[in-house]
Amino acid sequence: MNETFDVIVAGAGPVGLMLACELRLGGTEVLVVERLTEPDVTIKAGAINVPTAQAFYRRGMLPDLLEQQHATVQRIRAAGMVPKASGQRLPIAGHFAGIVLRADEIDFDDPVFAELGPGAEAVLVAQQAIEAILTRRATELGIEIRRGAALTDFNESGTAVTVHLGDSTVRANWLVGCDGGHSTVRKLGGFDFPGLDPEITGHQGVVDMIGAESVRPGWNTTQTGIYTNGPIPGRIVTVELDGPPADRTTPVTAVELQASLRAVSGVPVEITAVHSATRFTDNTRQVTDYRKGRVLLAGDAAHVHSPFGGQGLNLGIGDAVNLGWKLAAVVRGDASETLLDTYTAERHPVGAWVLKWTRAQVALMRLDQRSKALREVVTDLLGTRDGSTAIFKRIAGVLHRYDLGGDHHLIGAVAPDIELSDGSRLGAHCADGRAILLDLADSAELRTITAPWSDRVRVVTAKPVAPRDLSAMLIRPDGYVAWAADSGERDGLGEALRRWFGDKS
């Protein structure tokens, strides 16, 4: 007899693991299948953005992030990149197309940075660490991660999905492909995947070098491309703009990395050892719909682009957090399948923006005279406080919101992490993955309206530490505000509860 689960997640990277954890919090029986026998330790993204850190914070994983960030800062300090008194914030806040953003040029007093919560200070965490944290979390939640189990085919009957794992099969009500840019689920599912072909060859690696003292640290633009050296000792990135690599499947060698670094930097460096390395391109594509029947996609399975800015990891985690609670509600029977339509509606525009963002960076890296002139203009703009702040806000992800309708300015935004009079913060009440009605007005009427949804929405009644006009917020499990009111208003709460958490009439 075939094993049966509520949901099968294909892929045990950060996106698949985050989705599995969210599904489990929602009460679903989930199986994660992964073709690799061990976690992939290849160097990838070196940091996360604010919404990703906030998602971990809401689920009680902030201490894990802070531990990893502390270790990373210590390594960078040991390499002489950060003064001892600089705390956890680095002098470099990020980059756009290799144009560095200095932290001291960013206006952190901008209102958009207010009430982000402690999670916003834990962003210097590498992808490998994120995967390790989520693996532990999934194990704690009792999720089975079946490694060495490659998905080779699946059949959807309209009521279930049969998944073939080599010689064995498993069944589920739903299948979610989180299996990366070369997604088997996407290909077998026949998802449309339009976009642009690649035009660059990139390399990233952690290496040992002879002659490294002649390779300039940080991001550098040359007549032949762009490269970076650091901030982690031995980390290099090269970008050559003369077409995609002829082969992306064979292991990256020291000879290949050395040739690329020499070509771009002009330094006759010798690479003596490769600890981790990967190739990348700017292949830029996105599926037109994230769902076909009982099959859904998340992360790189749904969208691919260049890795500049580390947007891929954050985009995928956002997909997982958005989809997890919705799919769990459908599995439980608390919501109809129409709730899943909001997954594509909300996440596709975010993915499309990221694709444009990465395309723009490639355009600024081109070596023709027009592109170089444009790069000089953008460099000047990013050298200003207003320019640096504007770009950093987008890199940090603090401007993102969903179009959920409604008149209140908070609807569709991540809920501010309000400090409450009982000594807690709003984020501390989100660990169980349930929706929250934050009642700041101690309103019996609000509690009466919400009572029919008590199995899905938890009421938190508390006063804010700082006085404010806000009287209440309805916060979805993914941390986004579904309804909000000032000065004791009540209109629209019942409608929002029915829309997101099912009709209880």
C-alpha positions in Angstrom: 0.0 0.0 0.0 1.3 3.5 -0.9 2.1 5.9 1.9 -0.3 8.8 2.0 0.4 12.4 3.2 -1.5 15.6 3.1 1.3 17.4 1.2 4.6 16.2 -0.4 7.2 18.9 -0.7 9.9 18.2 -3.3 13.2 19.8 -2.3 14.9 20.1 1.1 16.5 23.5 0.6 15.6 26.5 2.7 12.3 27.1 0.7 11.1 23.5 1.0 12.0 23.2 4.6 10.4 26.6 5.5 7.2 25.5 3.7 7.2 22.2 5.4 7.5 23.8 8.8 4.7 26.2 8.1 2.5 23.4 6.9 3.2 21.4 10.0 2.3 24.3 12.2 -1.0 24.3 10.4 -1.6 20.7 11.3 -0.8 18.9 8.0 1.0 15.7 7.5 3.9 16.6 5.3 6.8 14.6 3.7 9.9 16.3 2.3 11.7 14.4 -0.5 15.2 15.4 -1.6 17.3 13.8 -4.3 20.6 14.7 -2.5 21.7 12.4 0.3 23.3 15.3 2.2 22.7 19.0 2.5 24.3 21.1 -0.3 27.1 23.1 1.3 28.0 25.0 -1.9 28.5 28.7 -1.2 25.4 30.6 -2.1 23.6 33.7 -0.6 25.6 35.3 2.3 22.7 37.3 3.9 19.0 37.6 4.2 16.6 40.6 4.1 14.4 42.0 6.8 11.1 40.1 5.9 13.0 36.8 5.9 14.6 37.6 9.3 11.2 38.7 10.6 9.6 35.4 9.5 12.2 33.5 11.5 11.7 35.8 14.5 8.0 35.3 14.5 8.5 31.5 14.7 10.9 31.7 17.6 14.1 31.2 15.6 15.7 34.6 16.3 18.3 33.2 18.7 19.6 30.8 16.0 19.9 33.7 13.6 21.8 35.9 16.1 24.2 33.1 16.9 25.0 32.6 13.3 25.4 36.3 12.6 27.7 36.7 15.6 29.9 34.0 14.2 30.0 35.6 10.8 30.9 39.1 12.2 33.7 37.6 14.2 35.1 36.0 11.1 34.9 39.2 9.2 36.5 41.1 12.1 39.3 38.5 12.2 40.0 39.4 8.5 40.3 43.1 9.5 37.1 44.1 7.7 35.3 45.6 10.7 36.5 47.8 13.6 36.1 46.1 17.0 33.7 48.7 18.3 31.4 48.6 15.3 28.9 46.1 16.8 26.9 43.8 14.5 26.4 46.4 11.8 29.0 46.3 9.0 30.3 49.5 7.3 29.0 48.1 3.9 25.2 47.8 3.8 25.0 46.0 0.5 25.5 46.7 -3.2 23.5 47.3 -6.4 25.2 45.9 -9.5 28.5 45.9 -7.5 28.1 49.6 -6.6 28.7 49.6 -2.8 26.2 51.1 -0.4 27.9 52.5 2.7 26.0 52.1 6.0 26.9 55.6 7.2 25.2 57.1 4.1 21.8 55.4 4.9 19.1 57.3 6.9 18.1 54.7 9.4 15.9 57.3 11.0 13.5 57.0 8.0 10.1 56.0 9.4 10.0 52.8 7.3 12.7 51.4 9.6 10.6 51.9 12.7 9.1 49.0 14.6 10.7 46.3 12.4 11.5 44.4 15.6 14.7 42.6 16.7 14.6 40.3 13.7 15.7 43.2 11.5 19.1 43.1 13.2 19.8 39.5 12.3 20.3 39.6 8.5 24.0 38.6 8.1 23.2 34.9 8.0 24.4 32.7 5.1 22.1 30.3 3.2 23.9 27.2 4.5 23.2 28.4 8.1 19.5 29.1 7.2 19.2 25.5 5.8 20.8 24.0 9.0 18.4 26.0 11.2 15.4 24.9 9.3 16.5 21.3 9.2 16.7 21.3 13.0 13.3 23.1 13.2 11.7 20.5 10.9 13.1 17.7 12.9 11.7 19.2 16.1 8.3 19.4 14.5 8.4 15.8 13.5 8.7 16.3 9.8 10.2 13.4 7.8 12.9 14.5 5.4 13.6 11.7 3.0 17.0 12.2 1.4 18.3 10.3 -1.6 14.7 10.2 -2.8 14.6 11.8 -6.3 11.2 12.6 -7.7 11.1 11.1 -11.1 7.5 11.4 -12.1 4.0 12.2 -10.8 0.4 11.7 -11.8 -2.4 13.9 -10.7 -5.9 12.4 -10.6 -7.8 15.6 -9.7 -8.3 14.5 -6.1 -4.7 13.4 -5.3 -1.2 13.2 -6.6 0.9 10.0 -6.9 4.6 10.8 -6.7 7.2 8.3 -8.1 10.5 8.2 -6.2 12.5 5.7 -8.2 11.0 2.3 -7.5 8.6 3.5 -4.8 5.5 5.7 -4.8 3.8 7.9 -2.3 0.5 9.7 -2.5 -0.6 13.1 -1.3 -3.5 15.5 -1.7 -1.0 18.2 -2.8 2.5 18.4 -4.3 4.7 21.5 -4.0 7.8 21.8 -6.1 10.6 23.5 -4.2 13.2 21.7 -6.2 15.2 24.7 -7.6 15.8 26.4 -10.9 16.0 23.1 -12.9 12.8 21.9 -11.2 11.6 18.5 -12.2 8.1 19.3 -10.8 7.9 22.4 -13.0 9.0 20.5 -16.1 6.7 17.5 -15.6 3.8 19.7 -14.6 4.0 21.6 -17.9 4.2 25.1 -16.3 4.8 28.0 -18.8 8.2 29.5 -18.0 8.8 32.6 -20.2 11.7 34.9 -19.8 15.1 36.0 -21.1 18.1 33.9 -22.0 21.4 34.5 -20.1 24.2 36.8 -21.3 26.8 36.6 -18.4 29.0 34.0 -16.8 29.5 34.3 -13.1 31.6 32.4 -10.6 31.5 32.4 -6.8 33.9 30.5 -4.6 35.8 30.1 -1.4 39.4 29.5 -2.2 43.0 29.6 -1.1 45.1 32.0 -3.2 48.7 33.0 -3.6 49.0 36.7 -4.5 45.7 37.6 -2.9 47.2 40.7 -1.4 47.3 42.2 -4.9 43.5 41.6 -5.4 41.6 44.6 -4.2 39.0 43.9 -1.5 35.3 44.6 -2.0 33.5 45.2 -5.3 35.6 46.3 -8.3 34.7 47.3 -11.8 37.3 46.7 -14.5 37.6 46.9 -18.3 36.8 43.2 -18.5 34.1 42.7 -15.9 33.3 42.9 -12.2 34.7 41.0 -9.2 34.6 41.1 -5.5 37.1 39.8 -2.9 35.7 39.2 0.7 34.4 40.0 3.1 34.7 36.4 4.2 38.3 35.4 3.8 38.9 33.6 0.5 35.5 34.5 -1.0 35.6 35.6 -4.5 33.0 36.5 -7.1 33.7 37.2 -10.8 31.3 38.4 -13.5 32.2 38.1 -17.2 29.8 39.6 -19.7 30.7 37.7 -22.9 28.0 35.1 -22.8 26.8 32.2 -20.6 29.1 29.3 -19.7 29.3 26.5 -22.2 28.9 24.0 -19.4 27.1 24.5 -16.1 27.1 20.9 -14.9 30.7 19.9 -14.4 32.5 20.7 -11.1 34.1 24.1 -11.0 37.9 23.7 -10.9 40.7 25.8 -9.5 42.0 26.3 -13.1 38.6 27.7 -14.2 38.3 30.1 -11.2 41.9 31.2 -11.6 41.4 32.0 -15.2 38.2 34.0 -14.5 39.7 36.0 -11.7 42.8 36.8 -13.7 40.7 37.8 -16.7 38.6 40.2 -14.7 41.1 41.5 -12.1 44.2 41.6 -14.2 46.2 40.1 -11.3 48.2 36.9 -11.9 46.8 35.3 -8.8 47.2 31.5 -8.2 44.3 29.6 -6.7 45.7 26.6 -4.9 42.6 25.1 -3.4 38.8 25.3 -3.9 36.6 24.8 -0.8 33.3 25.6 -2.4 32.4 27.0 -5.8 29.6 27.5 -8.2 28.8 29.0 -11.6 25.8 31.3 -12.3 24.2 33.2 -15.1 21.4 35.8 -15.5 18.9 33.4 -17.0 15.6 35.2 -16.0 12.3 33.4 -16.1 9.0 33.1 -14.1 6.1 30.8 -14.4 2.8 32.5 -15.4 0.9 30.7 -12.6 2.3 29.2 -9.4 -0.5 26.5 -9.4 -1.8 23.9 -11.8 -4.5 21.8 -10.1 -3.0 20.1 -7.1 0.6 21.0 -8.0 2.2 24.2 -6.8 5.6 25.8 -7.1 7.7 27.9 -4.8 11.2 29.4 -4.8 13.5 28.9 -7.8 11.1 26.3 -9.2 8.8 29.2 -9.9 11.3 31.9 -10.8 15.0 32.2 -11.8 17.3 35.2 -12.1 20.9 36.3 -11.4 21.9 36.0 -7.8 23.0 39.7 -7.4 21.8 41.0 -4.1 20.9 37.5 -2.8 17.2 38.1 -3.7 16.5 34.4 -4.6 16.6 33.0 -1.1 14.5 35.8 0.3 12.0 35.6 -2.6 11.6 31.8 -2.0 11.2 32.1 1.8 8.5 34.7 1.1 6.7 32.2 -1.2 6.9 29.5 1.5 5.5 31.8 4.3 2.7 33.0 2.0 1.7 29.6 0.8 2.1 27.5 4.0 -0.8 28.7 6.1 -3.1 28.9 3.1 -2.5 25.4 1.9 -2.7 24.1 5.5 -6.1 25.8 5.8 -7.3 24.1 2.6 -6.1 20.7 3.8 -7.9 21.2 7.1 -11.1 22.1 5.3 -11.2 25.5 6.9 -11.0 27.3 3.5 -11.9 26.5 -0.1 -9.3 26.0 -2.8 -10.0 29.6 -3.9 -7.8 30.8 -1.1 -4.9 29.3 -3.1 -5.6 31.7 -5.9 -4.3 34.5 -3.7 -0.9 32.8 -3.6 -0.2 33.6 -7.3 -2.0 36.9 -7.1 0.2 38.0 -4.2 3.6 36.4 -5.0 3.8 36.7 -8.8 4.1 40.5 -8.7 6.9 40.3 -6.1 8.7 37.8 -8.3 8.3 39.9 -11.3 9.8 42.9 -9.5 12.8 40.9 -8.4 13.4 39.8 -12.0 13.3 43.4 -13.1 15.6 44.4 -10.3 18.3 41.8 -11.2 18.0 42.6 -15.0 18.6 46.2 -14.2 21.8 45.3 -12.3 23.1 43.2 -15.3 22.4 46.2 -17.6 24.6 48.4 -15.3 27.4 45.9 -15.5 27.7 45.8 -19.3 30.9 47.1 -20.8 29.7 49.2 -23.7 30.2 52.9 -23.5 26.5 53.8 -23.0 26.2 51.3 -20.1 29.4 52.7 -18.5 28.0 56.2 -18.7 24.8 55.1 -17.0 26.8 53.3 -14.3 28.7 56.5 -13.5 25.3 58.4 -13.2 23.9 55.7 -10.9 27.1 55.5 -8.9 26.9 59.3 -8.2 23.2 58.9 -7.1 24.1 56.0 -4.8 26.8 58.2 -3.3 24.1 60.5 -1.9 22.2 59.9 1.4 18.8 60.0 -0.4 20.0 57.6 -3.2 21.6 55.1 -0.8 18.6 55.1 1.4 16.1 54.6 -1.4 18.0 51.7 -2.9 18.8 50.1 0.5 15.1 50.2 1.5 14.4 48.0 -1.5 17.3 45.7 -0.9 16.2 45.3 2.7 12.7 44.5 1.6 11.0 46.9 4.0 8.9 48.5 1.3 7.1 45.4 0.2 3.3 45.0 0.7 0.4 43.1 -0.8 -2.6 44.7 -2.5 -5.3 43.4 -0.1 -7.8 46.2 -0.5 -9.0 48.3 2.4 -8.4 51.9 3.3 -6.1 51.6 6.3 -2.5 52.3 5.5 -1.3 49.2 7.4 -3.4 46.7 5.4 -1.2 44.6 3.1 2.0 45.5 5.0 4.0 43.5 7.5 2.6 44.2 11.0 4.7 46.6 13.0 6.4 44.7 15.9 4.6 46.8 18.6 6.0 46.8 22.1 3.3 45.9 24.5 2.7 47.0 28.1 3.0 43.4 29.4 6.7 43.4 28.4 6.2 41.4 25.2 6.4 42.4 21.6 3.8 41.4 18.9 6.2 39.0 17.2 6.5 36.9 20.4 2.9 35.9 20.0 3.2 34.4 16.5 5.3 31.3 17.2 2.4 28.8 16.9 1.6 30.0 13.3 -2.0 31.1 14.1 -3.6 34.4 13.0 -3.8 37.1 15.6 -6.3 39.8 16.4 -4.3 42.4 18.3 -6.8 44.3 20.4 -5.2 47.5 21.7 -8.5 49.0 22.8 -9.6 46.2 25.2 -12.8 45.9 23.1 -15.4 43.4 24.1 -17.1 44.0 20.7 -13.9 43.0 18.8 -13.7 39.8 20.8 -17.3 39.0 20.2 -16.9 39.4 16.4 -13.8 37.3 16.4 -15.1 34.5 18.7 -16.5 32.2 16.0 -12.9 32.0 14.6 -11.3 31.2 18.0 -9.8 28.0 16.6 -8.0 29.9 13.9 -7.5 33.4 15.3 -6.0 34.1 18.7 -6.9 37.4 20.4 -4.1 39.3 22.1 -5.4 42.1 24.3 -2.8 44.5 25.5 -1.9 48.2 25.6 0.9 49.5 23.5 3.9 51.0 25.4 3.8 54.1 23.2 0.4 55.9 22.7 -1.0 55.5 19.2 -4.2 56.0 17.2 -4.2 52.3 16.2 -6.9 50.4 18.0 -6.7 46.9 16.5 -5.1 44.8 13.8 -6.0 41.4 12.2 -2.7 39.7 11.3 -2.5 36.7 9.0 -0.2 33.8 10.0 2.4 35.2 7.5 2.7 38.4 9.5 0.7 40.6 7.0 -2.1 42.9 8.2 -5.5 41.8 6.8 -7.5 44.5 8.6 -6.7 47.4 10.8 -8.7 50.2 12.5 -8.0 53.5 14.4 -10.0 55.0 17.2 -12.4 52.2 17.9 -13.6 51.5 14.4 -15.1 48.1 13.8 -16.3 48.1 10.1 -14.8 45.4 8.0 -13.5 43.0 10.6 -16.1 40.3 10.0 -15.6 40.5 6.3 -11.8 40.2 6.7 -12.2 37.2 9.0 -14.5 35.4 6.5 -12.2 36.3 3.5 -9.1 34.8 5.1 -10.2 32.3 7.6 -13.4 30.8 6.2 -17.1 31.5 6.6 -18.4 30.6 10.1 -22.0 31.7 9.6 
